[in-house]
Amino acid sequence: MSVAMNKINIIKPTQKRKFLFVSYDALISDVAWQVAKEGNEVKYYIKNIDQRDSADGLVNKVDNWESEIDWADIIIFDDVLGMGKLAEKLRAKNKLVVGGTAYTDRLEDDRAFGQEELKQNGIPIIPYKNFTDFDEAILHIKTNPGKYVIKPSGEAQNVKRFLFVGQEDDGIDCIQVLEAYKKIWSKKIKVFQIQKKVTGVEVAVGAFFNGSEYVYPININFEHKKLFPGNIGPSTGEMGSSMFWSMPNRIFNTTLKKLEGVLKKQHYVGYIDLNCIVNSNGIYPLEFTARFGYPTIHIQQEGIMMPMSEFLYGLASGTLKKFKAKSGFQIGVRLVVPPFPYGDEIKSSAIESRDTVVLFKKTHFDGVHIEDVKFVNNDWMVAGLKGVAYVIVGSGSTMKQAQQQVYSRISNILIPNMFYRDDIGERWFEDSDKLHNWGYLREL
């Protein structure tokens, strides 16, 4: 434990508190670890049995989170899929909670609902249609030829390779994919969306919300979802992101700012993010993330210049109005091993990677954030079945400097069969020119 803890620079909070973290799939391990390193008492519940060894040796675990409610000063939920309803019930009992509501869960889980809520609040959307029948969707594309995007809803949307972005003008590639999904994945994909494809720069705008208002600065980030460098291969949950902090700009004011009244009415507490396509004609929202993003929150921690425990407490109590963030840029790169991106569907490979020892050439842990790893008998080891080990983060006054730092830090780490993208951040050099020319990044 001492090797893992003592080589990291930690900002200590002014007051120690009791934190209870609740997770379905061990998403929040890194934040829980950071809060523990800051000297707070932490208890961590993971529902998924296959992921329960994540953060072993780093954070205290519990088997029943509900029995710890009275113990906790603050409770943090890390997902949607019903967690919002749990958070609502606890807030109604005057518990301090970071988490969503049934409404904000639905913004993410039900794509059609999310799109309609955007439209209801005066935010333009891309034409789409919801389907429960593959044959109807195929007929729709044949009748209305064009480029489309196939987006599963509900739990199936968590399997990112189901997302398909069409390239053909007549939609024949989408038709072929739908025919394959009908044969193989009809039991898994029960509701899906067919959306018109719009070309432009993909950019996400996000902000933290304290129950009554947005907390500034906001976050502008660029996801890299394809498996291989050059944006090639299947879509993954994410291979890495680049980001920077900003005061409100045109993208934020045109989208998320219009939802502030709705979120206040819901008493939403947490982070909300809206992925968009923007071009010279306008801003087109794609989908919500109504929770912490992963690995977004890992990278954001490097930019938030206050203890995470005080940051979370300020959100939950409504006392946090603004915070100091690093200027410049942050980049996070995911270090993964087999069976990623196929998760526990290939369990033989997962078992092979699980318990693999991780080696650090030098005991420097700056910018190292954990996902599915553990610290046992003074060794770092791969945990769980997903194959996502670490997020390594670099910062810099320019994107190039952030890239140099993050890849220098990655060179210090050895994991058998490890792979990662070596081009995270490259999109910025072209995308930034377009975004600035279109006036979307100007602070207002």
N, C-alpha and C positions, 0 to 999 in steps of 0.2 A: 504493500500500500504506500509506503514512504516514497518509493521511486516514482509512482504514478502521481503523487500529490505534490511533492516538495519542489519539483523542477518547473512549476508553472506559476506565473505571476498572477496573483489573485487580489482583486479589490474587495476588502472586507466591508460588510454592511455595518451600519451603526447599531443595529439591534438584531439579535438572533430570534428566529421564529420557528414554528413547527409547520412543515410543508408535507402535504399528502399529494402524490402524483398518481393519476389513474390513467391506464393505457390499455388499449386492446392489443396492440402489436409492438410494444416497446419502442414507440416513436420518440418518446420524450426523455429517453435515457440520458442524453447529454445535458439537458437543462437541469434534470434532477441531480446529476453529478456536480454540475457547476454550483448549484445552490448548496449542496453538501460541503463542497470545498470552501465555501464562504463561511462555514462554521455553524450553519443552521442544522436543526434536526430534520431528517428527511425519511419518509416512508414511501415505498414505491410498489404499486400493484400492477401486474401484467396479466391480462386475461388469457392470452394465447399461450397454451402450454409449451408449444414448440419454441417460443421466444423468451421464456421465463429466465433463462440463464444470462440474458443481456444485462450488462452492468453488474454482474456478480463480483463481489469484492470491492465495489466502488460505492454502492448505495444499499441501504437497508431495505429488504423486501418484506411484503406482507401478503398473506393469502386471501384476506378478506378486507377490502378497502372500506366497506360500510361500517365495520366495527371500529374504524379509526376516525370516523367523522368528528366525534366529540373531542378527540385528542388534537386534531389539526387546527392551526390558526388560519390556514389558507389551503384550499383544494384546487388542483390544476387538472383539467381534463385536456386530452391531447388530440381528440378526433371529433368527427361528426357521427353519423350512423346511430343516432339515439343518445349520444352523450349530452347534447344540448338540453334535452328534457330533464336529464339528471341534474345538470347544472342549475336549471330554472328552479327545480324543487328545493335545492339547497339554498339558493339565494332567497327564496321565499321564507326560509327559516333563519335568515340573517347571518348565514355563513358567508365568509369571503371566498369568492370563487372566480377563477379564470376559466371561462368556458362559454359555450354558445347558448342557444335556445332552440326549441323545436323549429321555429321559423328559420333561423340562420342555418341549422342543419339542412333544411330542405332546399335552401338556396344552392347548396353544393350537391346534395344527393340527387335532387330532381332537376335535371338540366332545363327542362321545359319551364318549370316553375321559376327558376332563376332568370331565364330570359324574359318571361312575362313580367316579373317584378322590375327588371330594368326598364322595360317599356312603360310600365305603370308610373315610374318615377322620372319619365322624360328623357331616358337615355336610349339613343337609337341602337337597334340590334340587327344582326344579320338574319335574313330569312331562313327559317328552319321548319322542320315538321317532325313530330314525334311518331314512332312506330312501335307496335308490339308484334307485327307480322312481317317476316322477311320478304315474302312474295309481294306484299303491298309496297314495300320500300323499293324493291327492284322495279316494279311497274311504274312507280313514281319517277325514278330516274330515267327509265326508257321513254316515258311520256314527256319529260322535261330535261333533255340532255344538258349536261354541263359538268363543271368540276364541283365535287362535293367533299364534305368531311363526315365520316361515320364516327359517332360518339355514343358509346354505351352509357346508360344511366344506372343509378343505384350502386350496389356493391361491385358490379361488373366494371364500373369505370375505374376501380382501383387496379385492374389489370391493364396497365398502360399500353401494352402491345395490341389491345383490341381497338385502340384509336387508330383510324386510318385516314390519311390525307390524300385525296385523289389528285392525279396529275393529268388525266386524259380529258380533253374537251367534251367528249361525248359521254363521259361517266362510266365507260366500260370497265375500268379497273375497280370502281366501287361496286359495280354489279357482280363482278367475279368474287370480290371479297365477301359480299353479302351471301352469295351462294355457298361459299365455303363455311361461313359462320352458321348458316342454316343447317348444314350437315353435321358440324362438329360441336358448335357452341350454343345451340338453341336453348339448352337447359340453363346455361350460365347467363346468356344475354337475353333478358326478358323484355327490356325496354331500351330503345336506342333512338338517337336523334340523327337525322340527315340534315346537314346545314350547308348552305351555299358557301363555296370557298372564296375568300377575299384575300388578295395578295397585298403585301406590305411588310412592315416591321412588326415582329411580335415582341411585345413589351408588357410587363405587369406592373401595376401600381398597387401599393398596399399601405396600410396604416394600422396602428394600434388604437383600440377604442376602450375607454375607461368606464363604460356604463352610461355615460351621458354625452360624451363628445370625443372627437379624434384627439390623439396625442401627437404632437409634432416634434421632429420632422417626419415626413412620409418617406416611403421606400420605393425606389424604382429598380426593378430587377429584370434580368434576362435569363430565362431558363434554357438549358441545353439538354433536350430530352432524348435525342437519338443516341444509340449505343456507341457508335464509332465516330472518330474525328471526321470533320467535314460534313457533319449532320447526315450520316449514312447509317442505315440499319433500322432495326425495330425501335419503336418508342419504348422508353423506360419510365419509371417514376421520375427519374432525373439523374443525369450524370454530373451536373454541376451548375452553378449560377454565378453571374457577376451582378454587382449592385452598387448603388450609391444612395445617399440620403439627401433629401431636398425639402425645402419649404413648399407649400402648395403650388402646383403648376397647372398648366392647361389640361393635361391628362387627368389629374386628380379632380380638379374642379368640374370637369365635364362628366365624370363618372361617380366615383365613390362619395364625393362631397354631397351629391344629391340624395344619398341614402342616409345621411347623418340623422335626420329626424326619425326615420324608421328604426335605426339601430338604437337610438335613445329610448324610443318607446319600448323596445325589446329588452332594454338594460343589458345589451350585449357587452361582454368583457373579453377581450382577446385581440387577435390580429385578423384582419380581413383583407383579401387580395383579389384583384380582378385582372385576369389575363386578357389582353386586347391585341387586335391587329389594327395598326394605324397606317394611314397613307395620306396623300395630299388632299383626299376628299373628306376624310373624317376619322373618327375613332370608333372602332367596332368591338364591343366587349364579347369575349368568348365564354368564360366560365369563372365562377367564384371559387375561392378557397376560404371558407369561413372558419378558420382555425389557424394554428401555427402551420407554416409550411415546412416541409422537410426535403432538402436540407436548408431551406431559407433561414430558419431560426438559428441554426448552427452558425451561419455566416453573419447574421445580424448581431449575435452576441459579441463578435469581434468589433462591431461598430458602435455598440451601445456603451457609453462611457460612465456606467454606474453599475453597482452590483446587481446581478440578475435577481437576487432575492428581493432587493428593494424595488426593482423595476416591476416584478410580478405583484408585490404587495401594493404598490402604487396604483397599478391597473385595477386590482380587485377592490381596493378601498375607494377608488375614484379620486385620489389625491394627486395622481400623476397627470400633469397637464402638458409638459414638455420635457425633453431630456437632451443632453448633449451627446452628439454623435460625431464620429470621426469624419473629417473631410476626405475627399478623394474617393477611392474605390475599394471594394472588397470582392474577392473571388473565392468560391468554395468548390473543391473538386472531390468527388466521391471516389474512394478506393474500394473496389469490389472484387469478389472472388466467385467462382462457380458455386451455386447454380444461377446467380444473377444473370439476366433479369427474369428468370423463370421461377424463382421462389422455390417453395417446397413441392412443386409438381415433379421435380426430378430429385427425389429424396436420396438416391445413391450418391449423387454429386454433393448434395448438401451435407450428408454425413461425412463425406471425405474432407470438406472444408471446415466443418465444425471442429473446434478444438485445435485448429492449426495455430502454431505459435507465431506471434508477430515480433519482429526484431526491430529495435531502434538502434542505428549505428552509434548515435550519441544520445545521451539522456536529456534531450531538449524537447519539450512538449508544447512550445508556443504554437498556436494555430491548430492544435490537434483536438478534434471533436469526435466523440464516439457515436457509433450507431450500434451495430450488432457485434460487440466485443465484451470481454470480461477480463478481470485481473485476478488470477488465481495462482497461489504459491509464487508470488513475485514475477509472474509471467503474464504478458498480454496474450490473449487467445481469441480466435474467432468464435462467436456465439450464434445461437439461433439457426434458422434454415434459409434466410433470405439472401445471404451472401453480400451484405452491405456492411463493411467494416468501419471505416472512418470517413469523416469529412475533414479535409485539410484546407485551412483558410489562410489567404495572404491579403495584405493591405498595402496601399500605396497612393501617393498623390496623383499618379497617372495609372491607367489601366495596365500599361506595360510594366510598371514597377510592381503592381499587385501580382501580375502573372509571374514575374521573376521570383518574388518571394514565395508564392504558393508552390511552384514547381521545385524550388530549392528545398523547401521543407519536405516535399514528397520524396525527394532523393534520399532522405534519411531513414526511410521506412522500407522494410523487407517483409513481404508476405508471399509464400509460395502461390503461384498461379494468379497473383494480383494483376488487375488491369484497370485502366482509367483513361479518360480522354485528356490529350495533351494540348487541346486548343480552346479550353474554356476562356472566355473573354475576347476571343478573336472577332466575334460578331460586332463588338462595339465600334471598331474602327470604321466600318461602313455604316452601321445603323445610326451612329451618333450624328453623322453629317446630315442624314435624312431627317432625323428627329429635330435637330436644331433648325434646319432650313424650313421645316413645316411649322416651327414655333411651338412644339408641344412641351419642351423642357424648360421654357422660360418661367421663372418664379413670378407668381402674381400676388 
